[in-house]
């Protein structure tokens, strides 16, 4: 069994047994010293670190040295813990005080942070304790004592930051496509297509007047679609399947219909992950969320008669990301897609039960 799988097995065992933070720290200390080879270097538990000119001290959980020069620091929490912002701020303060460029959070997952001196530390990589994880194996190779190289690790962090920036650009472009700018672009492309096929301006105007274009991120209900409206159009109602009125409990509480269950799951996820930015939340949640400001802009120009029923815009339902963006969750939840948000909630460790 490789080193990463051994670590996963040991940590998941500690999680099952509800290990204390002290027991978990002892295990991680042992893993680094003997599995990753740091027994030949200075590794200190609860390292005493002086703060300022006064006789005040803080105590980082584990600090690794080379020739008495600190290399990186680990902030420890229990394996069944849920990370919060204050713990990461504390890790950042240790990185700055030592000072070191690399900090590791170890609790319910591993998270690597990089500190470019003069800037704020940034999250580089988050790794769940899953066997055969490629990220996990990469982490082992980077932090084995025999392989450890600050320059190589710095280059790895810079490459990851570049990838994050590129993904952020892509997300911003995708989100721009879901605004009126995106709809206008789609209309312009449609006009070009129709013109190239020989339609006159009057025909094109008639065609575009008969459609409503909605562009949303692709995730179940979030798809690009064009709805047509004609006076003769009559809705088709099928009576083959009885309506599903199932209600649910979340973590043993509440009595939620499908839409309110989905909202409660998303709100709980956001509360439990206060460090996530808007775009990180967009990527994590398998349903539509949208900036509140963009929804208001869209409502000012759209002809959608159901514009006030698309998003959960009530003050108590709005959420705010770590980077200060207020956003709303979709109302388009029903029998056909509730399973996906239930699966998402269960992956977070939430208990979701139908009320019988």
N, C-alpha and C positions, 0 to 999 in steps of 0.2 A: 504494500500500500504506500502511495507517495506521501510526502510530508503534509501537503495541503489536506488530503483526505483524513490523515491521522488527526490533524488539528481540528477539523470539522467534527469528527467522531467524538473527541474528548470534550469539545465545547458544547455540543448538543446534549451530551450526557450530563454536563453540569447544569444546563438549562432545564432538563427534565427533573433533576434533583433539586431545583430551586437553590442553587449554590449562592453563597453570600459573595459580596464584592471582593472580600479578602481572599476567599477560596479561589475565585476566578482569577484574581491577580497573581496568585501563587502559581496557578496552572500556566498562565500566559508567560510569566517570568521563566518557568521551566522550559516551555516550548522554545522561547528565543535563545536561552542559554545552551540547550542541548540539541534540539532539532535543527535550529538555524545556526548553531555553532558559536554563539556569543560568550561561551564559558571562558574563552581565552582573553576576553576584554573586560573592562570595567562596566558593570551594569548595576545601577543602584535603585532599590525600592525606596519610596518616600524620601527622595533626595531633598536635603535642606537647601533652599534657595533664598538668599537674602533679597529683600525688596527695598530699594532706595538706600538712603544714608542712615536711616534709623534702624534699630535692632528689631526688624520685623521679618518674618520668614513665611514662605509658602512651601508646599511639599508636593511636587509633581509625583505621580504614581511610580513611573519607571523612566529612568534616563539612561541612555547608552552613550558611552564615551570611546574615544580613540586617543591614546596618549594624553589623557586628562582633558581632551577637547570634546565638549558635548556634540553628539551627532544628530540625535532625534529623541523625542519624548513621547510617551504613551499616556493617555488619559483613560483610566479604567472605569467601567460600569458593569453591572451584573449582566449576564447573557440574556436575561428576559426583561431587560430595561427598555425604555423608550426614550430616545435621545431628545434633549431639549436645548434651546438656544443658549441658556446660561452655561451649560457644560462646555459647549464649543467656544464660547467667549473665554472661559477659564483656560482651555487648552491654548487658545491664541495668546493669552497673557504669558503662559509658560514659555511658548515658542519665542516670544519677544524678549523675555527676561534672560533666558539662558545665554545668548540667543542661538536658535537653531532654525534651519530652513524647513525641516520636516517634522510634522506632528501626526500622531496616529490616535484616533478614537477607537477603542475596542469595547463593545458592549453587545447589543443585539446584532451588530454587524461591524465590519472594519471600515474605517474611512480614513483616507490619506489626505493630509492638508499640506500645502506648500506655501512657504513664507518668503516672498521676494523682499528683502530688506527695504524699508521705506514705504511699502504698500501693505494692504491688509492680507492676511492669509486667505487662501482660497481652497475649496474642496476640489480634489483631483480625481478621486476614485472611491466608489462605495462598493463594498463586496459583501454579499450575503454568505452565510455559512452553508454552502451547498457543495456536495462532493463533485469533483471533476470540473470545478469552475475554472475557466481559463484566466479570469482576472485573479482568482485566488492563487493559481500556480505562478502567474507573473509576479504577484506580491511576494511570494516565497523567494523567487529568484532575485528580486531586487533587494530583499532584506536579509538574505543569507550573509553571514559575516564574511565568508570567503569571496563573495561577489560584490559586497557593498562598496559603492563608489559614488561619492557625493555629486561629482560632475555628471555621471551617467544618470543618476536619479533626477538631477535638476533638468537634464535634457528630456527625460521621460515626462516630467511634470509640465514643461513648456509645450511639448507636443500635445499633451492632454488638454491644456488650456486652449491651444489653437483649435483643436477639434471641438471643444465646447463653444468657442466663439463662432465657428462655422455653423454649428448646429443652432446657435442662437439666431444667427442671420437667417437661416432657413426657416426657423419658427416664426420670426418676425415677418418674413415674406409671406408665409402661409397665412398668418393671422391678418396681414394686410389684405390678402385675397378674400377674406371673409367680411371685409368692410364694403362700403359703397364703391371704393376704388376698384376692388376686385370685380364687383358686378359690372362696373362700367367697362373694365377691360374685357370681360366676357362678351358684353354687348358689342364692343368695337370689333372683336375678332369674328363674331357672328355676322356683323354687317359686311366685313371684308369677304367672308366666305360666300354670303348670299350674292354680293356684287360680282364676285368672280364667276358665279354660276348663272349670271345673266338676269338676276332680279332687279327691277327698277326701284327707285327710291320709295315710291308709294307702296309697292309690294313689301319691301323690307319693313317699312313703318307699320303696315298691317300685321306682319308676322310678329314683330317685337311687342306690339301692343296687346297681343293675345297670349303672352307668356309672362310668368313671374319667375325670376331667377333668384335662387337662394344658394349661397355657397357657404359650406361649413366644413370644419375638419372631419376627415373620414374616420369615423368610429361608430359603427352601428347606425344610430340615427344621424350622425354627422357625415353626410355625403353631399356631393354636388348634385343637385337635381333641378329640373325645369318642370314647373307645373303649368298646364294649359287650362284656360278658363273659356268656356263657350256658353252662351245663354241656354243651349239645349242640353247641357251636361247635367245628368241626374245621378246622384250617388247610388251605388249599388250596396245593398245591405244584405249580409249573409246571416242566416239563422242556424247555420250548421254547427256552430261552436258556441256553447254557453259562455257568457262573460265571466271572467275570472275576478272574483271579489276578495281574493286572499289578502289577509293582513299579516303583519310580521312584527316580531320583537327583535330589537337590536341589543345585544349584550344583556339579555334578560329583561329589558325595559321597553316600554312604549307599546303603541298599537298603531302601526303605520300601514297606510295604503302604499301602493307601489311607488308613486311619485315622491311621497314624503319619506319612505324608506331610503330611496336613492339619495335624496337631499341629506338625510341624517348621516348616511355613510360618508358622503363627501365632506360634510362639515366636521365629522369626527376625524377624518384623515387629515384635514387642514389643521385642526387644533393639535393633533399629535405630531405634526411635522412643521412647526413654526419657522424652520429655517429655509423652507422651500420657496424659490422665486415663482413668479407667475408662470413662466414658461416650463419650469420643472413640474409644476402642478398640471399644466396642460398635457404634458407628455405622460404623466402618471395615470390620470383619470381617464377611463375608457368611454367617456361621454362628453357632450359639449359643455364647455364653460366659455364665457365671453366677458371682456372688459365691460364694466357698467357704462363707461363713457362711450364706447363704440355702439352699445345697444341703443343709447339715446340718440346718437347721430343717425343710426339706421332707421329708427322709428320716425324721425323727422322727414325722411324722404320716401320710405317704402309705401307701396299701395296695399301691402298685406293687411287684410281686414282682421287677422288674428294677431297682430303685432304685439298686443298687450298680454297675450297668453303664451308667448314663446319661451319666456325666461322667468325665473323666480326672483323678481326685482324688489320684493318687499324688504324693508330695512333689516328686519330680523333674519332674513335669509341670505343677505349679501355676505361675502367673505373677502378677506384681505390677505394678500401674499406677503412674504418677507420683504419684498422690494416695494411694498406700499401700493400695489395695484388692487383696486376694488373690483370684484367680479361676481357674476351670477351663474347659476347652474340651470341647465335646460329643464323644461317641463315635459319634454317629449319622452316620457317613460311609460311603458305599458307591458302587457303580457308578453309581447314579442321580444322585448329586450331586457326585462328585469333580471333575467338569469345572469347577464354579463356583469351587472353592478353588484349582484350578490356574490359572484365569484371573486370580484375585486375585493369586496369587504372581507371575505373569508381568507383571502391571501394576506390581508393585513392582520389576521388573527382575531377578527370580530366574530362573535357568535350571532348568527341570523336564523331565526326559527319561524316557521309559519304558525299562526294562531289557529288552532283547530276548535 
